[in-house]
């Protein structure tokens, strides 16, 4: 008795070769703490390129569900109020006050050679930062951040690239935020601590 095999049957019975590639790992180890002051509780503050301009004092906050821009940066980017589109949901400022946004704007952000479009909500409130980058930007970039390691890691061109934070600028921003607190708030806090 002879058995004949058809090519279609053969290919369906044969194990398929799986293309194995080394996936990029976006993680942190103790080696990534090199160059940082440890221990610390500093925010992750970096410099980024927004709309072609180098922008300092940008806080990376993976707990934030939106990207925020403050008026000083908006003006320095040569943007006008007419460039804003409506955004009506209120936000809470660093001072725990409700803030009505001025609007939102979509701008290009360059990280290395990668450019992504980001919607910024523009709010008129005090902040020691020029902007805050949250989860939407991190997720679009495919990035992970670590305040402990003071870095953002993201995949680009088959490799893992880093954005390194500045602890000294983070500490300057903290001092500016503390100094900005109104006197009545400081004295009320001091009295409640007694």
QUIZIJO-V378143 format. One record per residue. RES is the residue in one small letter. PHI is phi in degrees with one decimal (* if undefined). BURIAL is # if it has 24 or more other ideal C-beta (glycine too) atoms within 12 Angstrom, else .. Layout:
BEGIN
RES/PHI/BURIAL  RES/PHI/BURIAL
END
This chain:
BEGIN
x/*/.  x/-109.9/.  x/-113.8/.  x/-106.2/.  x/-108.0/.  x/-97.4/.  x/-53.5/.  x/-65.7/.  x/-66.0/.  x/-58.7/.  x/-67.0/.  x/-79.6/.  x/-90.3/.  x/-79.6/.  x/-64.7/.  x/-85.5/.  x/-76.7/.  x/-97.2/.  x/-73.9/.  x/-101.8/.  x/-128.6/.  x/-82.2/.  x/-70.4/.  x/-73.6/.  x/-105.9/.  x/-101.9/#  x/-145.2/.  x/-130.8/.  x/-131.8/.  x/-58.5/.  x/-61.8/.  x/-72.5/#  x/-81.4/.  x/-55.2/.  x/91.5/.  x/-105.5/#  x/-88.0/.  x/-120.2/.  x/-74.4/.  x/-155.3/.  x/-135.0/.  x/-73.4/#  x/-69.6/#  x/-92.5/#  x/-120.3/#  x/-130.9/#  x/-110.3/#  x/-133.3/#  x/-103.0/#  x/-117.0/#  x/54.2/#  x/86.0/.  x/-107.6/.  x/-77.0/.  x/-118.4/#  x/-96.8/#  x/62.2/#  x/-98.0/#  x/-89.6/#  x/-96.4/#  x/-133.1/#  x/-69.7/.  x/-87.9/.  x/-97.3/#  x/-90.0/.  x/-152.8/#  x/-96.1/#  x/-117.7/#  x/-128.0/#  x/-103.1/#  x/-55.9/#  x/-58.4/.  x/-67.0/#  x/-55.0/#  x/-69.2/.  x/-66.4/.  x/-84.5/#  x/59.6/.  x/-99.0/#  x/-112.3/.  x/-54.4/.  x/-67.6/.  x/-77.0/.  x/-82.7/#  x/-107.6/.  x/-64.1/.  x/-148.9/#  x/-107.9/.  x/-74.9/.  x/-71.3/.  x/-124.7/#  x/-111.2/.  x/-81.4/.  x/-60.0/#  x/-88.6/.  x/62.1/.  x/-111.0/.  x/-69.6/.  x/-126.5/#  x/-91.7/.  x/-61.6/#  x/-73.8/#  x/151.3/#  x/-134.7/#  x/-148.6/#  x/-100.0/.  x/-134.1/#  x/-78.8/.  x/-122.0/#  x/-106.8/.  x/-127.0/#  x/63.2/.  x/-97.0/.  x/-87.9/#  x/-122.9/.  x/-125.6/#  x/-87.1/.  x/-128.2/#  x/-89.2/#  x/-101.4/#  x/-94.9/#  x/-96.4/#  x/-125.6/#  x/-101.7/#  x/-149.2/#  x/-68.1/.  x/-156.4/#  x/-75.5/#  x/-100.1/#  x/-85.3/#  x/-157.5/#  x/-127.3/#  x/-104.0/#  x/-116.0/#  x/-59.8/.  x/-55.4/#  x/-67.2/#  x/-58.1/#  x/-68.7/.  x/-62.1/.  x/-77.8/#  x/74.6/.  x/-99.6/#  x/-127.6/#  x/-123.8/#  x/-142.6/#  x/-68.7/#  x/-58.5/.  x/-90.6/#  x/56.7/#  x/-148.3/#  x/-119.0/#  x/-115.7/#  x/-149.4/#  x/-81.4/.  x/-159.6/.  x/57.8/.  x/79.4/.  x/-138.3/.  x/-101.3/#  x/-108.0/.  x/-128.1/#  x/-115.3/#  x/-102.0/#  x/-79.6/#  x/-119.4/#  x/-66.4/#  x/-66.4/.  x/-70.3/#  x/-59.2/#  x/-71.0/.  x/-63.0/.  x/-65.4/#  x/-62.8/#  x/-61.7/.  x/-62.1/.  x/-66.1/.  x/-66.9/.  x/-67.8/.  x/-77.8/.  x/-56.9/.  x/-62.4/.  x/-56.0/.  x/-62.8/.  x/-69.0/.  x/-63.8/.  x/-68.5/.  x/-65.2/.  x/-66.6/.  x/-64.0/.  x/-65.0/.  x/-71.8/.  x/-76.6/.  x/-75.4/.
END
